[in-house]
Amino acid sequence: MREQYNQKLRLDRQHGKLAGVCAGFAKHYDHSVGLIRLMAIVLFICFPLAMLVAYGLAAMILPNY
């Protein structure tokens, strides 16, 4: 379980590969980074333009840790 229930969604550039979006989601939802990255890749294959826009917006909008 997550220890901090009021934790906000943020980028995790320290553990991220590109911008830290997947690492931030993994930390926020207490999942493995590999699982979140795999889901992002599958979504990118199915919906490439939507995923690029969503990832880009998240990278620009979310604050850093």
N, C-alpha and C positions, 0 to 999 in steps of 0.2 A: 504494500500500500504506500501511497505517497505520504511523506511526512508533512509537507507544507501544503495545506488545502487551499490557501489563498494565493498560491504561486501563479504568476501571470505568464502567458505565452511569450517567449523571447527567443531571439537567435542565440545559438551556441557556437560561436565562431571557433572556439578552442577545440571542439570535438567535431566540427563540421568539415566536409570535403570541399564544397563550393562556397556557399554563403552561410551555412549553419542552420538552414531552415529545417531540414530533416532531423538534425541533432536536437534542435530546440523543441520540435514536436515530440520527439522520443522522450526527452527529459520531462516535458510538461505532462504527458500522458502515461509516464512510467512504463514505457515499452523499450524493446531493444532498438538501437539505431539501425541495425541491419534489416529488421522487419519493416521499419518505416521507409528506408531507402528502397527496398524491394517493392513496396506498395507504390512509391513514387515512380519507379521505373515502369511498372505495369501500367499505371495511369498515363505516363508519358507515351507509351506505345499505343494505347487505346485512344487517347485524346491529346495529341502533341501540342496543338496551339493553346488549348485551354490550360494545360499543365504548365507550359512556359509562362503564360500570363500570370497564373496563380503563384508560381514559384517566384517570379520576378517581383510581383507586388508584395508578397510576404517578405522577401529579402529587403525591400525598400521601406516597408511600413513597420515591421517588428523591431523593437529595441534590442540592443545587445545585452548579454549577461555581464 
